[in-house]
């Protein structure tokens, strides 16, 4: 028992020293900026590639919120039939981290206002149909 505790202490000490030296190394490393687009180049790229449809954007949500946004009797709320203004407010709040969440900030921050609007319109047009039985317990 004592030997195990001693080994854990040694391992923690090594990790602490390694972490500190790694942090110091990264702190002194300059951040490359050659990959940063100029505002003009960003506008050119955006103009060259049209925005995806609301459905294409909304497909990103299906893993957690169900196909076509219709998921019921699950941990995640359904998006199908949601009022556009509610969806837009929630997504912008998640994006700005005004409504903290483990996952949704990371999901929402990549979408522009126009993309959020497109998804809101898509989900509002979907019928909120329950796809599991109301008494579903997961039994087979």
C-alpha positions in Angstrom: 0.0 0.0 0.0 2.8 2.4 1.0 4.7 1.6 -2.2 1.6 2.4 -4.3 1.1 5.7 -2.6 4.8 6.5 -3.1 4.6 5.7 -6.8 1.5 7.8 -7.2 3.3 10.7 -5.6 6.3 10.3 -7.9 4.1 10.1 -10.9 2.2 13.3 -9.9 5.5 15.2 -9.3 6.7 14.2 -12.8 3.5 15.2 -14.4 3.5 18.6 -12.6 7.1 19.3 -13.7 6.4 18.1 -17.2 3.2 20.3 -17.4 5.1 23.3 -16.2 7.9 23.0 -18.6 5.5 22.3 -21.5 3.5 25.4 -20.5 6.7 27.5 -20.4 7.7 26.2 -23.8 4.4 27.0 -25.4 4.3 30.5 -23.8 7.6 31.4 -25.4 6.6 30.0 -28.8 5.4 32.6 -31.2 1.9 32.1 -32.7 2.1 31.8 -36.5 -0.2 34.3 -38.3 0.3 33.3 -41.9 -2.8 31.2 -41.8 -5.0 34.1 -40.8 -7.2 35.4 -43.7 -7.4 39.1 -44.5 -10.9 40.5 -44.4 -10.9 40.9 -48.2 -9.8 37.2 -48.8 -12.5 36.0 -46.4 -15.2 38.0 -48.3 -13.9 36.5 -51.6 -14.2 33.0 -50.2 -17.6 33.5 -48.8 -18.8 35.0 -52.1 -17.4 32.0 -54.0 -19.2 29.4 -51.9 -22.9 29.7 -51.3 -24.3 29.0 -47.8 -25.6 25.5 -47.2 -29.3 25.0 -47.0 -31.1 25.0 -43.7 -31.5 21.2 -43.9 -27.8 20.7 -44.6 -26.9 22.8 -41.5 -29.7 21.2 -39.4 -28.4 17.7 -40.2 -25.5 18.5 -37.8 -28.1 18.5 -35.0 -29.6 15.0 -35.8 -27.1 13.0 -33.7 -28.4 14.5 -30.4 -31.8 16.0 -31.4 -33.1 13.3 -33.7 -33.6 13.0 -37.4 -35.4 16.1 -38.8 -35.2 17.4 -35.2 -37.9 15.0 -34.1 -36.9 13.2 -30.9 -39.1 12.6 -27.9 -38.8 10.7 -24.7 -35.0 11.3 -24.8 -32.6 13.5 -22.8 -32.3 16.1 -25.6 -35.2 18.4 -26.5 -36.7 18.1 -30.0 -36.1 20.9 -32.4 -38.9 20.0 -34.9 -41.7 22.5 -34.7 -39.7 25.0 -32.6 -40.6 28.6 -33.1 -37.8 30.3 -35.1 -37.4 33.1 -32.6 -36.8 30.6 -29.8 -34.3 28.6 -31.8 -32.4 31.8 -32.8 -32.3 33.2 -29.3 -31.1 29.9 -27.9 -28.4 29.4 -30.5 -27.1 32.9 -30.1 -27.1 32.6 -26.3 -25.1 29.3 -26.7 -22.8 30.9 -29.2 -22.0 33.8 -26.9 -21.8 31.4 -23.9 -24.6 33.4 -22.2 -26.4 30.1 -21.5 -23.5 27.8 -20.4 -23.5 24.3 -21.7 -21.0 21.5 -22.0 -21.7 20.9 -25.7 -23.8 23.6 -27.2 -21.3 26.4 -27.1 -18.9 24.3 -29.1 -21.7 23.5 -31.6 -23.2 27.0 -31.9 -20.1 29.2 -32.2 -19.3 28.1 -35.7 -22.6 29.2 -37.2 -23.3 32.7 -38.6 -26.5 34.6 -38.0 -27.7 33.7 -41.5 -27.0 30.0 -40.9 -28.8 30.1 -37.5 -31.8 31.7 -39.3 -31.8 29.0 -42.0 -31.8 26.3 -39.4 -34.5 28.0 -37.4 -36.7 28.2 -40.5 -36.0 24.5 -41.4 -36.8 23.2 -37.9 -40.0 25.4 -37.7 -41.2 23.7 -40.9 -40.7 20.2 -39.5 -43.7 18.5 -37.9 -43.1 17.6 -34.3 -44.0 13.9 -34.6 -43.1 11.6 -31.8 -41.0 8.7 -33.1 -41.0 6.5 -30.0 -43.9 5.1 -28.2 -45.1 7.3 -25.3 -44.5 4.4 -22.9 -41.1 3.5 -24.4 -38.8 2.1 -21.7 -36.1 0.6 -23.9 -37.2 -3.0 -23.4 -37.2 -5.3 -26.3 
